[in-house]
């Protein structure tokens, strides 16, 4: 059984940074790409970034140049470093691998 647990969310001022983590249990971590999504209030869930099992990365336009996704296969963990945060980045952030989702971690960007 695969479980994903996100952490690292919180309240940050505009221009600040946060690093989200997603720890995965189970054996599929090294097999599949991992993804970060987010869902703002009243909005649909949107894709943010992907990292393949080989370490290649792809970003949504909203994340390019500000966010960095990385993974540590030895720790079964994927990270999302978020810099230059904006109020519009406020959302619950979810990690995803294959058909599995975490419960999400809330990021609030506000002064």
FENHU-V770060 format. One record per pair of residues at least 6 apart in sequence whose ideal C-beta (glycine too) atoms are under 6 Angstrom apart, sorted by sequence separation. I is the first residue (numbers start at 0). J is the second residue. D is the distance in whole Angstrom. If there is no record, write none. Layout:
i,j,d
I,J,D
I,J,D
This chain:
i,j,d
11,17,5
38,44,4
50,56,5
70,77,5
93,100,6
94,101,5
36,44,5
49,57,5
93,101,6
69,78,5
36,46,5
37,47,5
48,58,5
93,103,5
7,18,5
36,47,6
68,79,5
7,19,4
35,47,4
47,59,5
56,68,5
91,103,4
92,104,5
7,20,5
35,48,5
46,59,6
67,80,4
6,20,5
48,62,6
91,105,5
92,106,6
34,49,5
47,62,5
66,81,5
5,21,5
32,49,5
33,50,6
65,82,5
77,94,6
3,21,6
4,22,5
48,66,6
50,68,5
65,83,5
89,107,5
32,51,5
89,108,5
3,23,5
48,68,4
50,70,5
88,108,5
2,24,5
86,108,5
1,25,4
84,108,5
1,27,6
29,72,5
33,77,4
35,79,5
28,75,4
39,90,4
23,75,5
38,90,6
37,90,4
38,91,5
22,76,5
37,92,5
20,76,6
21,77,5
36,93,5
20,78,6
35,94,6
36,95,6
18,78,6
19,79,4
34,95,4
18,80,5
33,96,5
17,81,5
31,96,5
16,82,5
31,97,5
15,84,5
11,84,6
19,92,6
21,94,3
21,101,6
5,94,6
3,94,5
13,108,6
3,99,6
5,101,4
8,104,3
4,101,6
8,105,5
10,107,5
11,108,6
13,110,6
1,99,4
3,101,4
5,103,6
6,104,6
8,106,5
12,110,5
5,104,4
